[in-house]
């Protein structure tokens, strides 16, 4: 069985608890995480995102994340073998 995704109130509770644990562990103050951008993102992914952003802020206080999102498309056009660089084996 799959667990249901937490609702926004539950996610906020998780965020505050994790924020408190992080601040206690590292003795720093970090911003409260922003609400989830994508409804299909798992809470586990969100927690990883929060910790990564907090780590960046802790190690690089002047860091300001600027995330750009764009759609990835699949190109079905063939690539000629002659345009692909040959691999060389460095071990030989």
DOTI-855747 format. One line per 8 residues: number of its first residue (from 1); their letters; for each residue x, y, z of N, C-alpha, C, O. Coordinates in pm, whole numbers, m for minus. Example, Ala and Ser with C-alpha at 12.3 -4.5 7.8 and 13.67 -1.06 7.14 Angstrom:
# DOTI-855747
1	as	1319 m569 780 1230 m450 780 1320 m330 780 1424 m332 846 ~ 1285 m225 708 1367 m106 714 1290 3 787 1341 114 804
***
This chain:
# DOTI-855747
1	xxxxxxxx	84 m119 0 0 0 0 87 124 0 191 131 67 ~ 44 221 m75 112 349 m77 52 440 29 m68 438 53 ~ 136 519 90 89 616 187 34 737 113 82 773 6 ~ m65 798 172 m121 921 114 m22 1035 134 51 1039 233 ~ m18 1127 39 66 1244 53 14 1329 169 m107 1336 191 ~ 103 1393 243 56 1479 351 m16 1600 294 19 1651 188 ~ m118 1645 367 m186 1767 323 m98 1887 359 6 1870 423 ~ m139 2006 319 m54 2124 339 m27 2152 487 82 2198 523
9	xxxxxxxx	m125 2125 573 m104 2146 718 m2 2047 772 87 2086 849 ~ m12 1921 732 83 1820 777 224 1851 725 322 1835 798 ~ 232 1895 601 363 1929 545 425 2046 619 546 2047 642 ~ 345 2143 655 394 2257 731 447 2213 869 550 2262 914 ~ 376 2121 934 422 2066 1061 557 1995 1045 647 2012 1126 ~ 568 1917 938 694 1846 910 806 1947 889 916 1931 941 ~ 777 2051 812 877 2153 783 926 2221 911 1046 2239 929 ~ 835 2258 999 875 2324 1124 953 2230 1214 1050 2273 1278
17	xxxxxxxx	913 2105 1222 987 2009 1305 1128 1988 1251 1225 1989 1327 ~ 1138 1968 1120 1268 1946 1059 1356 2070 1072 1476 2060 1097 ~ 1296 2186 1055 1369 2312 1070 1425 2323 1211 1541 2363 1230 ~ 1345 2289 1310 1389 2293 1450 1504 2195 1473 1602 2230 1540 ~ 1493 2075 1420 1600 1975 1436 1728 2025 1371 1836 2015 1429 ~ 1717 2080 1251 1834 2130 1178 1900 2244 1255 2022 2246 1272 ~ 1820 2339 1301 1876 2453 1374 1942 2410 1504 2046 2464 1542 ~ 1882 2314 1572 1940 2263 1696 2071 2191 1668 2168 2208 1742
25	xxxxxxxx	2074 2111 1563 2193 2032 1530 2311 2121 1489 2425 2093 1527 ~ 2285 2227 1413 2394 2308 1359 2408 2444 1426 2502 2517 1396 ~ 2318 2480 1515 2328 2607 1585 2316 2728 1493 2380 2830 1514 ~ 2234 2715 1391 2211 2824 1296 2063 2850 1284 1980 2770 1328 ~ 2030 2962 1224 1891 2995 1197 1870 2986 1046 1944 3046 968 ~ 1768 2911 1005 1741 2894 862 1598 2938 833 1512 2935 922 ~ 1571 2979 709 1435 3023 675 1338 2905 671 1377 2791 646 ~ 1213 2936 696 1108 2834 685 1093 2797 538 1089 2885 452
33	xxxxxxxx	1085 2669 509 1072 2628 368 946 2682 305 843 2697 370 ~ 957 2712 177 841 2759 103 750 2641 72 794 2526 75 ~ 625 2671 43 531 2563 13 575 2489 m112 644 2542 m199 ~ 531 2365 m118 565 2278 m230 518 2340 m361 406 2391 m372 ~ 605 2336 m460 572 2393 m590 494 2294 m676 404 2333 m750 ~ 529 2168 m664 468 2066 m750 392 1968 m662 450 1909 m570 ~ 266 1950 m689 182 1862 m608 227 1716 m619 199 1636 m531 ~ 296 1683 m726 337 1545 m749 472 1512 m686 518 1398 m692
41	xxxxxxxx	536 1610 m625 664 1588 m560 641 1519 m426 552 1559 m350 ~ 720 1418 m398 703 1347 m271 756 1431 m155 838 1520 m175 ~ 708 1403 m37 755 1474 82 903 1446 104 977 1532 152 ~ 946 1326 68 1088 1292 81 1173 1384 m7 1278 1431 37 ~ 1129 1409 m129 1202 1500 m218 1203 1642 m162 1303 1713 m172 ~ 1091 1682 m104 1083 1816 m46 1181 1829 71 1250 1930 83 ~ 1187 1728 156 1278 1732 271 1422 1741 223 1501 1817 278 ~ 1457 1665 120 1592 1673 64 1619 1813 11 1729 1867 28
49	xxxxxxxx	1519 1872 m55 1535 2007 m109 1559 2108 3 1647 2194 m7 ~ 1480 2097 109 1496 2190 222 1636 2179 281 1703 2280 302 ~ 1680 2056 307 1812 2037 370 1923 2087 279 2020 2147 326 ~ 1910 2063 149 2011 2112 55 2018 2264 58 2127 2321 64 ~ 1903 2330 55 1902 2476 59 1959 2528 191 2033 2625 192 ~ 1924 2463 300 1978 2505 431 2129 2485 437 2202 2569 489 ~ 2177 2371 383 2321 2347 381 2393 2453 300 2498 2503 340 ~ 2336 2486 184 2398 2590 101 2404 2722 176 2504 2793 170
57	xxxxxxxx	2297 2754 247 2295 2880 322 2397 2875 437 2461 2975 468 ~ 2410 2759 499 2504 2745 612 2648 2757 565 2728 2825 629 ~ 2683 2692 455 2820 2694 404 2851 2820 325 2964 2870 328 ~ 2752 2871 253 2771 2989 169 2659 3089 198 2561 3095 124 ~ 2673 3167 305 2565 3257 347 2519 3356 240 2404 3399 241 ~ 2606 3393 148 2567 3488 44 2495 3420 m72 2449 3488 m164 ~ 2485 3288 m69 2423 3214 m178 2275 3246 m188 2204 3250 m88 ~ 2228 3269 m312 2087 3294 m336 2045 3203 m451 2084 3225 m566
65	xxxxxxxx	1966 3102 m421 1926 3005 m523 1836 3068 m627 1740 3137 m594 ~ 1869 3044 m752 1786 3089 m863 1763 2967 m951 1842 2938 m1041 ~ 1656 2897 m926 1626 2774 m997 1541 2806 m1118 1438 2872 m1108 ~ 1585 2758 m1232 1509 2775 m1356 1456 2639 m1397 1529 2541 m1400 ~ 1329 2634 m1430 1265 2511 m1468 1225 2520 m1615 1167 2619 m1659 ~ 1258 2415 m1689 1215 2410 m1828 1178 2267 m1863 1224 2172 m1800 ~ 1097 2254 m1963 1049 2123 m2002 1157 2050 m2081 1224 2109 m2166 ~ 1174 1922 m2052 1269 1839 m2124 1191 1765 m2232 1090 1700 m2204
73	xxxxxxxx	1239 1776 m2355 1171 1709 m2465 1263 1604 m2525 1385 1616 m2519 ~ 1204 1503 m2582 1278 1394 m2644 1291 1423 m2792 1191 1444 m2862 ~ 1415 1423 m2841 1441 1447 m2982 1451 1313 m3054 1540 1234 m3023 ~ 1363 1288 m3147 1361 1159 m3216 1446 1160 m3342 1454 1059 m3413 ~ 1510 1271 m3371 1594 1280 m3491 1719 1194 m3474 1782 1194 m3368 ~ 1755 1121 m3579 1872 1034 m3576 2000 1116 m3577 2006 1226 m3632 ~ 2102 1061 m3514 2234 1123 m3512 2327 1032 m3593 2337 913 m3565 ~ 2392 1088 m3691 2483 1009 m3773 2603 966 m3692 2655 1043 m3611
81	xxxxxxxx	2647 841 m3713 2762 788 m3639 2887 872 m3661 2972 882 m3573 ~ 2899 933 m3778 3019 1011 m3809 3029 1139 m3726 3137 1197 m3715 ~ 2918 1183 m3666 2922 1306 m3585 2955 1279 m3439 2977 1372 m3362 ~ 2957 1152 m3401 2986 1116 m3262 3135 1092 m3247 3195 1016 m3323 ~ 3195 1157 m3149 3339 1141 m3125 3367 999 m3078 3291 941 m3001 ~ 3479 944 m3127 3518 810 m3086 3574 813 m2945 3642 908 m2907 ~ 3545 709 m2869 3600 698 m2734 3741 644 m2742 3771 556 m2824 ~ 3825 695 m2658 3962 641 m2649 3978 579 m2512 3934 635 m2412
89	xxxx	4041 465 m2507 4061 395 m2382 4190 444 m2319 4298 417 m2370 ~ 4180 517 m2208 4296 576 m2143 4383 470 m2075 4498 497 m2040 ~ 4328 349 m2057 4402 244 m1988 4500 171 m2076 4581 93 m2026 ~ 4495 193 m2207 4585 119 m2297 4715 191 m2316 4803 144 m2388
***
